Amino acid sequence: MEAITFSPAQVHVFNLVSHIKSEAGLERLREQLAAFYAKQVDDELDQLWENGQFDEKRMKELRGSHFRTPYNK
């Protein structure tokens, strides 16, 4: 069996979440993680916009698009 090696970030998160003892605490963590990743996306889109790699024309082209993976039944 292969040993799993965790990164320092993973170990840190494991230690932090070990202190969550309630559903309310878990929900607050979920909200914080969602906000963290939303900010990451916003920052990256801002950078693409400033670099000219993403603009209003491209945004209109993507509006209404669906990029989900099709699953075969």
Summary of the structure (lengths in Angstrom):
residues: 73
radius of gyration: 18.9
end to end distance: 33.4
largest distance: 51.7
contacts: 103
relative contact order: 0.05
helix: 63%
strand: 0%
